[in-house]
Amino acid sequence: MRRLFFLSLVAFCLLGVVSVRADVTIKHSSSTEMGGMMSMEMSSSETYRSDRCFKETTSKMTGGMMAMLGKGKPTQTVEITRIDKGVIWKLEPEKKKYSEEAIAEFKKKLEDAQKDAKKEKGKEEYTWTIEVKAIPEPQTINGFDCKGVIGKATGIKNDNPADTMFIVYEQWMTKSVKGTAEVDEYQKNYAAAVGIDEMWAQENMGTVMGQYGSQFGELAKKINEAGSYPIRTIITVETAARPDGDKESDGASNGDMMSQMSKMFGKKNAEKPAADKSGRSKSFSMTNEVLSVETSAVGDTKFEIPADYKKR
């Protein structure tokens, strides 16, 4: 999530006092796929100020068992983060209701989760090698002139070399976006408020780092050292085929679960993650794009709960 800062321009004399504030609104689109379990499309609009953020998201399950459960119906959510007030509001537009959580409580949840993770963490399961390279040819993406960087992490399981994970992180960045300083200011304030590293405050990074561990954060950090503002991010995670008899967490087990769920819901066929000639199967993929960035003043009511909403 990100925020923006406001510029104050004071003019005296005959003109009196004039205050000008610039807010930043960023529109995103993204798609996510988790093996044969779930595929989802999402669009979002985020408006930032240095101490607050309004995020409206519409998501739709397009495949997998989650689509069966939700019957493909789009879901709209709104989240307002008020660092200045120390609260996070989650709104349900259809029901005109909202819930409230103190940022201090959210921070404690994160701290407790980190403590639990440290307790459970033993010896590293995988040995990782990481490489990051610049992509030679630039691209124009949604009107932004971008340069690309691609990072690859290969993990070999220490007690089973046949169990291998491949993570590819491709990012296209630009220097031609207005308002990035304001968004960075919000991210910095948010990270400080909830006690996390600034990189975790960036779009999508917290979820992915949490799922795939410290080695992925290391990979992302190296990519982000290239600087600039990310316009397109593509992440894929593949696993190598496991030896016969070991189906834990592989594409086959995901496919089997999908098949069982399909039968429950009256579906005859279920997709299984396809393995290529090398024996790899895709277990996770995500593409996120910035569609537009606008810098303009937004009314304060954007960051308030509508009067007709009731608290849960």
C-alpha positions in Angstrom: 0.0 0.0 0.0 1.3 3.5 -0.6 0.6 7.1 0.3 1.3 10.5 -0.7 2.4 13.8 0.6 0.9 17.2 0.3 2.6 20.3 -1.0 1.9 23.5 0.8 2.2 26.8 -1.2 1.7 29.9 0.9 1.2 33.2 -0.8 0.7 36.4 1.1 0.2 40.1 0.2 -2.8 40.8 -2.0 -3.4 37.2 -2.9 -4.0 36.1 0.7 -3.2 32.5 1.7 -3.5 29.6 -0.9 -2.9 25.9 0.0 -2.4 23.4 -2.8 -2.3 19.6 -2.0 -1.4 16.9 -4.5 -2.8 13.4 -3.9 -1.8 10.4 -5.9 -4.2 7.8 -7.4 -2.8 4.6 -8.9 -4.8 2.1 -10.8 -3.7 -1.6 -11.0 -4.7 -4.8 -12.6 -3.4 -8.2 -11.6 -3.9 -11.9 -12.1 -2.9 -14.7 -9.8 -2.9 -18.5 -10.3 -2.1 -21.2 -7.7 -1.6 -24.5 -9.5 -5.0 -25.9 -10.3 -6.4 -24.7 -7.0 -7.3 -21.1 -7.8 -7.0 -18.4 -10.5 -8.1 -14.8 -9.8 -8.3 -11.5 -11.6 -8.2 -8.2 -9.7 -8.5 -4.5 -10.4 -7.7 -1.8 -7.8 -7.6 1.9 -7.3 -5.4 3.4 -4.5 -5.3 7.0 -3.4 -2.4 8.1 -1.3 -1.6 10.9 1.1 1.5 10.8 3.3 -0.5 9.6 6.3 -3.5 7.8 4.8 -4.6 5.5 2.0 -7.9 4.6 0.3 -7.9 1.3 -1.6 -10.8 -0.1 -3.6 -10.5 -3.6 -5.0 -12.7 -5.7 -7.2 -11.7 -9.4 -7.5 -13.1 -12.3 -9.3 -12.3 -16.0 -9.1 -11.9 -17.3 -12.7 -10.9 -20.9 -12.1 -10.2 -23.6 -9.6 -12.2 -24.7 -6.6 -12.5 -21.1 -5.3 -14.4 -20.2 -8.5 -16.7 -23.1 -7.9 -17.5 -22.0 -4.3 -18.0 -18.3 -5.3 -19.7 -19.1 -8.7 -17.5 -16.4 -10.4 -19.2 -13.5 -8.6 -17.0 -10.4 -8.4 -16.2 -9.2 -4.9 -15.7 -5.5 -4.0 -13.7 -4.4 -0.9 -12.6 -1.1 0.4 -9.8 -0.5 2.9 -8.9 2.9 4.4 -5.7 3.2 6.4 -5.4 6.2 8.6 -1.9 6.4 10.0 -2.7 9.8 11.5 -5.6 8.3 13.5 -4.0 4.9 14.1 -6.8 2.8 12.6 -7.6 0.6 9.6 -11.2 0.5 8.4 -12.5 -2.3 6.2 -15.7 -1.5 4.4 -18.3 -3.8 2.8 -20.1 -1.6 0.1 -22.9 -4.1 -0.5 -23.9 -4.3 3.2 -22.9 -0.7 4.0 -21.0 -2.0 7.0 -17.4 -1.6 8.3 -15.0 -3.0 10.8 -12.2 -1.2 12.6 -8.8 -2.3 13.8 -6.2 -0.3 15.6 -2.9 -0.2 13.8 -1.3 -1.0 17.2 -3.3 -4.3 17.3 -2.4 -5.1 13.7 1.3 -4.4 14.6 1.0 -6.8 17.5 -0.5 -9.5 15.3 2.5 -9.2 12.9 5.0 -9.3 15.8 3.3 -12.5 17.2 3.3 -14.1 13.8 7.0 -13.3 13.4 7.7 -14.8 16.8 5.8 -18.0 16.0 7.7 -18.3 12.7 11.0 -18.0 14.4 10.0 -20.7 16.9 8.9 -23.1 14.1 11.9 -22.3 11.9 14.6 -25.0 12.0 17.3 -25.8 9.6 16.9 -24.3 6.1 15.2 -26.9 3.9 16.6 -25.6 0.7 20.0 -24.4 -0.6 19.5 -21.4 -2.8 21.4 -19.8 -5.7 20.3 -16.4 -6.9 21.1 -14.3 -10.0 19.8 -11.0 -11.2 20.3 -9.5 -14.7 19.2 -6.4 -16.6 17.0 -7.1 -19.6 18.7 -5.5 -22.6 15.7 -4.2 -24.5 13.5 -1.5 -23.0 9.7 -1.6 -23.3 6.8 0.8 -23.3 4.1 -0.5 -20.9 0.8 1.4 -20.5 2.5 4.5 -21.8 5.5 4.3 -19.4 9.0 3.9 -20.7 10.4 1.0 -18.8 13.6 -0.9 -18.2 13.5 -4.5 -17.0 15.3 -6.6 -14.5 14.9 -10.4 -14.1 15.9 -12.4 -11.0 16.1 -16.1 -10.7 16.3 -18.2 -7.5 16.9 -22.0 -7.6 16.4 -24.0 -4.5 17.5 -27.6 -4.0 16.1 -29.4 -1.0 18.9 -30.5 1.2 17.5 -34.0 2.0 16.1 -34.7 -1.5 18.0 -33.1 -4.5 15.1 -34.2 -6.8 12.9 -31.7 -5.0 13.8 -28.4 -6.6 12.0 -25.0 -6.6 12.4 -22.3 -9.3 11.4 -18.7 -8.6 11.5 -16.1 -11.4 10.8 -12.4 -10.6 10.6 -10.1 -13.5 10.1 -6.4 -13.0 9.8 -3.4 -15.4 10.5 0.0 -13.9 10.2 3.6 -15.0 11.6 7.0 -13.9 8.8 8.9 -15.6 6.1 8.7 -13.0 4.9 11.8 -11.1 4.0 11.3 -7.5 6.4 8.5 -6.6 8.0 10.5 -3.9 4.6 11.0 -2.2 3.8 7.3 -2.5 7.2 6.4 -1.0 6.5 8.8 1.9 3.3 6.9 2.7 5.1 3.5 2.5 7.8 4.8 4.8 5.2 6.0 7.3 3.2 2.8 7.1 6.2 0.6 7.5 7.2 2.6 10.6 3.7 2.4 12.0 3.3 -1.3 11.8 7.0 -2.2 12.4 8.0 -3.8 9.1 10.7 -3.3 6.5 9.7 -0.8 3.8 10.0 -3.4 1.1 7.2 -5.4 2.8 5.0 -2.3 2.5 5.3 -2.5 -1.3 2.5 -3.9 -3.4 2.3 -7.7 -3.2 5.7 -8.2 -1.6 4.5 -9.1 1.9 2.4 -12.0 0.7 5.0 -13.4 -1.6 7.9 -13.1 0.8 5.9 -14.6 3.6 5.0 -17.6 1.5 8.4 -18.3 0.0 10.8 -17.2 2.7 13.8 -15.1 3.3 15.6 -16.1 0.1 12.8 -14.5 -2.0 13.0 -11.3 0.0 16.7 -11.3 -0.8 16.0 -11.7 -4.5 13.4 -8.9 -4.5 15.8 -6.7 -2.6 18.5 -7.1 -5.3 16.0 -6.3 -8.0 14.7 -3.2 -6.2 18.2 -1.9 -5.8 17.9 -1.0 -9.5 15.7 1.8 -8.3 12.8 3.5 -10.3 9.1 2.8 -9.9 7.7 -0.7 -10.8 5.1 -0.7 -13.6 4.9 -4.5 -14.3 5.9 -7.3 -12.0 5.7 -11.0 -13.0 6.4 -13.7 -10.5 6.4 -17.5 -11.2 7.2 -20.4 -9.0 7.8 -23.9 -10.4 8.6 -27.1 -8.8 10.4 -30.1 -10.3 8.5 -33.5 -10.4 9.1 -35.4 -7.2 10.0 -39.1 -7.0 7.1 -41.6 -7.2 5.3 -42.0 -3.9 6.0 -38.4 -2.6 3.1 -36.3 -3.6 3.3 -33.7 -0.8 2.8 -30.2 -2.1 3.4 -31.1 -5.7 1.3 -30.4 -8.8 -0.2 -33.9 -8.8 -1.6 -33.5 -5.3 -3.1 -30.2 -6.2 -4.7 -31.8 -9.2 -6.1 -34.6 -7.1 -7.7 -32.1 -4.7 -9.2 -30.2 -7.6 -10.6 -33.4 -9.0 -12.3 -34.3 -5.7 -13.7 -30.8 -5.3 -15.0 -30.9 -8.9 -16.9 -34.1 -8.2 -18.5 -32.6 -5.1 -19.7 -29.7 -7.2 -20.8 -31.8 -10.2 -17.9 -31.0 -12.5 -16.5 -33.8 -14.6 -13.1 -32.5 -15.3 -10.5 -30.6 -13.3 -7.3 -28.9 -14.4 -4.0 -30.2 -13.2 -0.9 -28.2 -13.3 0.9 -29.3 -16.5 4.5 -30.4 -16.3 6.8 -29.5 -19.1 9.5 -31.7 -20.7 11.9 -31.0 -17.9 9.4 -32.2 -15.3 8.5 -28.8 -13.9 5.0 -27.8 -13.0 3.9 -24.2 -12.1 2.6 -23.9 -8.6 2.2 -20.1 -8.4 2.2 -17.2 -10.8 1.2 -13.5 -10.5 1.3 -10.5 -12.8 0.7 -7.0 -11.5 0.6 -3.9 -13.7 0.2 -0.2 -13.1 -2.4 1.1 -15.6 -2.3 4.8 -14.7 -0.9 7.3 -12.2 -2.8 10.6 -11.5 -1.7 13.5 -9.3 -4.5 15.7 -8.2 -6.2 17.0 -5.0 -8.7 14.6 -3.5 -11.4 15.7 -0.9 -10.9 14.6 2.7 -14.1 12.7 2.7 -12.4 10.1 0.5 -10.6 8.9 3.6 -13.6 8.8 5.9 -16.3 6.2 6.5 -19.6 7.1 4.7 -22.3 8.5 7.0 -24.7 5.6 6.1 -22.3 2.8 7.1 -22.8 0.9 10.3 -20.0 -0.6 12.4 -19.9 -4.3 12.7 
